[in-house]
Amino acid sequence: MKIWIATGGTGGHVFPALSVAKELANRGHKITISTDGRVLKMVRDGKPDNARVAFVWASGVGAKSKVKQLLALSKIGLSAIALIIRFLFSKPERVVAFGGYASVPAVFAAHVWKIPTYLHEQNAAIGRANKFALRWVKTLMTSFETVNGLPKQTNIKIVYTGLPVRSDFINNSNSPLKHKNKILVTGGSLGAQILDEIVPIAVAEMKNKKIFITHQTRPENVEKLQRFYAEHKIRANVLSFIRDMATSIIDADLVIGRSGASTVVELETIGRPAILVPLNINPDQAANAASFEKLGGGFAIAQDKFSAKWLTSTLDELFDNPARLDKMAKKSYVENLAVKKIADTVTK
């Protein structure tokens, strides 16, 4: 079967697409992957050996400038026309789109030629690009059991598949807590500031002085946080990039971080309790965190309520009660069969 996979924009869209592409290629299907320039190298480096790569001229339309919005829409429109022509000759039998505006041209071209199309939504709230593309698809695959923002009256089939994660997470599924008093803080770039301001102060006030912190932050904040932890005699490893995130999550008894879809699903795959602070400008993250909290795996707390006093109290309670951390870890675990489920849905 000829299967066209559409992705692009960020690694969060690309990695699930590549995982499914490899599975479908292993099953003997012929794969073509379309993507935009931002992640073209990532796709070429990670694609199955025999898969083809097609470039689409697309970018997000979220810019405030009307001129930039029109330019972005023009790129998407031209790419859609190009793919309509290409589909006439390549004749894909399925199109699988993994969200983002780079997926829209392939979805529209498939609609023109009446090719069965499957759209995957990463988050627990549907994104703008996917909401726009929904009019042209019959099947929506989801990372979470409940997705906010879907049209109330629709004939779209909803299939809960989960979100693909890397094999190092799958290989450590449902890993028991080690109870080494370790906290992992995942800030990174956009999410670092509020965590950098609150977490060190809260940990310094904890009753448990045996806590070990692994704190990911922006490069310019590393030295300042190292100095703070040293002055307060807190054992800490402060770094700007974590190469082996799976091992870091496995070693942690608790994770504090933002709630992007990949982060939440990685926590669910390994089975780790967490305190999630959604990025306050991102409704997708709020929905992801709420879904995780509903499982019983941890806390979803709005940024404006995330204070050092609240965090100290919460951490003291959790680390004074290891059994509660164990219970949260067990509730957070969700078996991840996303790659197989997506491949099965597309090919049956």
RADAVEN-V374393 format. One line per field, one symbol per residue. ss: DSSP state (A for helix, B for strand, O for the rest). burial: I if it has 24 or more other ideal C-beta (glycine too) atoms within 12 Angstrom, else O. A space follows every 10 residues. Layout:
# RADAVEN-V374393
ss = ???
burial = ???
This chain:
# RADAVEN-V374393
ss = OBBBBBOOOO AAAAAAAAAA AAAAAAOOOB BBBBBOAAAA AAAAAAOOOO OBBBBOOOOO OOOOOAAAAA AAAAAAAAAA AAAAAAAAAA OOOBBBBOOO AAAAAAAAAA AAOOOOBBBB BOOOBOOAAA AAAAAAOOBB BBOOOOOBOO OOOOOOBBBB OOOOOOAAAA OOOOOOOOOO OBBBBBOOOO OAAAAAAAAA AAAAOOOOOO OBBBBBOOAA AAAAAAAAAA AOOOBBBBBO OOOOAAAAAA AOOBBBBOOO AAAAAAAAAA OOOBBBOOOO OOAAAAAAAA AAAAAOOBBB OOAAAOOAAA AAAAAAAAAO OAAAAAAAAA AAOOOOOAAA AAAAAAAO
burial = OIIIIIIIII IIIIIIIIII IIIIIOOOIO IIIIIIOIII OIIOOIIIOO IIIIIIIIII IOOOOOOOOO OIIOIIOOII OIIOOIIOOI OIIIIIIIII IIIIIIIIII IOIOIIIIII IIIIIIIIII IIIIOIIIII IIIIOOIIII OOOOOIOIII IIIIIIOOII OIIOIOIOOO IIIIIIIIOO IIIIIIIIII IIIIIIOIOO IIIIIIIOOO IOOOIOOIIO OOOIOIIIIO OIOOIIOIII IIIIIIIIII IIIIIIIIII IIIIIIIIIO OIIIIIIIII IIIOIOIIII IIIOOIOOOI IIOIIOOIIO OOOIIIOIIO IIIIOIOIII IIIOIIIO
